[in-house]
Amino acid sequence: MPNDLPDLVAFKRGGTMSSLRAFSPQTPLDVAELVRSLTARDPLRRPSTAREVVQHLMRLEIATLRQRVPI
């Protein structure tokens, strides 16, 4: 992620954002993928509705439930 104005300008012109996992390796891959899609430069690669984001979050919640709640 850019730290100063020249870096920000270069980033806006065509740079790419680092993966969330580069900063936080313990982040689940599915979460990092959701963040990547939410921050995509191309609007067509972003979720088109809030409902899509909520559905994705619900799938993540269900997929990780067993890890968080002992059976």
C-alpha positions as CSV (number, residue, x, y, z in Angstrom):
1,M,0.0,0.0,0.0
2,P,1.3,3.5,-0.8
3,N,2.9,5.5,1.9
4,D,3.3,8.9,0.3
5,L,1.8,11.0,-2.5
6,P,4.1,9.9,-5.3
7,D,3.5,6.2,-4.3
8,L,-0.2,6.9,-4.2
9,V,-0.2,8.4,-7.7
10,A,1.7,5.4,-9.1
11,F,-0.6,3.0,-7.3
12,K,-3.7,4.8,-8.8
13,R,-2.2,4.6,-12.3
14,G,-1.8,0.9,-12.3
15,G,-0.3,-0.6,-9.2
16,T,-1.7,-3.5,-7.4
17,M,-2.6,-3.8,-3.7
18,S,-0.7,-6.4,-1.7
19,S,-2.6,-9.4,-0.4
20,L,-4.0,-9.1,3.1
21,R,-2.1,-12.3,3.9
22,A,1.2,-10.5,3.1
23,F,0.5,-8.3,6.2
24,S,-1.4,-10.9,8.2
25,P,-0.4,-14.5,7.3
26,Q,-2.9,-16.0,9.7
27,T,-5.8,-14.5,7.8
28,P,-7.9,-17.3,6.3
29,L,-7.5,-17.5,2.5
30,D,-11.3,-17.0,2.0
31,V,-11.3,-13.8,4.0
32,A,-8.3,-12.5,2.0
33,E,-10.0,-13.3,-1.2
34,L,-13.1,-11.4,-0.1
35,V,-11.0,-8.4,0.8
36,R,-9.2,-8.6,-2.6
37,S,-12.6,-8.7,-4.4
38,L,-13.9,-5.7,-2.4
39,T,-10.8,-3.6,-3.2
40,A,-10.5,-4.6,-6.9
41,R,-9.5,-1.8,-9.2
42,D,-12.0,-3.0,-11.8
43,P,-15.5,-2.4,-10.6
44,L,-16.7,-5.4,-12.5
45,R,-14.5,-7.6,-10.3
46,R,-16.1,-6.2,-7.1
47,P,-19.3,-7.6,-5.6
48,S,-22.1,-5.8,-7.3
49,T,-24.4,-5.7,-4.3
50,A,-24.3,-5.7,-0.6
51,R,-26.3,-8.9,-0.7
52,E,-23.4,-10.7,-2.5
53,V,-21.1,-9.6,0.3
54,V,-23.5,-10.7,3.0
55,Q,-23.9,-14.1,1.3
56,H,-20.2,-14.5,1.1
57,L,-19.8,-13.6,4.8
58,M,-22.5,-16.1,5.7
59,R,-20.8,-18.9,3.9
60,L,-17.5,-18.0,5.7
61,E,-19.4,-18.0,9.0
62,I,-20.9,-21.4,8.4
63,A,-17.6,-22.8,7.1
64,T,-15.7,-21.8,10.2
65,L,-18.4,-22.5,12.8
66,R,-16.9,-25.9,13.7
67,Q,-13.5,-24.3,14.3
68,R,-15.0,-21.7,16.7
69,V,-17.5,-23.8,18.6
70,P,-16.4,-27.0,20.3
71,I,-18.7,-29.9,19.6
